[in-house]
Amino acid sequence: MQRQLVIDSSTLFAFEKARLLNLLGSLPFQLIIPPAVKEEIETGSSDALLRLVKVVPLRGRSLKLSRSLSAFGVGSGEAECCALASRLKLS
């Protein structure tokens, strides 16, 4: 099974701006993002980023964790990334 990497929109945008998307695509990881990051990408970038990633929805406890982090002032994309990584037990 391919290892997974949860990645946020600002990191993806930085790779895109540096014209290093090919580097991201060659990593030995499946790049995964939560829905909030997908929305951020759709409003601020090209479709090239969305072709590199897999969107994984939040549910149950991970959705609750995301909302709790957002209540403390963490951005929605970052909160969902943390909750998704926790749900998938990624280090």
Buried (B, 14 or more C-beta within 10 A) or exposed (E): EEEBBBBBBEBBBEBBEEEEBEEBEEEEEBBBBBBBBBBBBEEEBEEEBBEBBEEBEBEEEBBEBBBEBBEEEBBBBBBBBBBBBBBEEEE
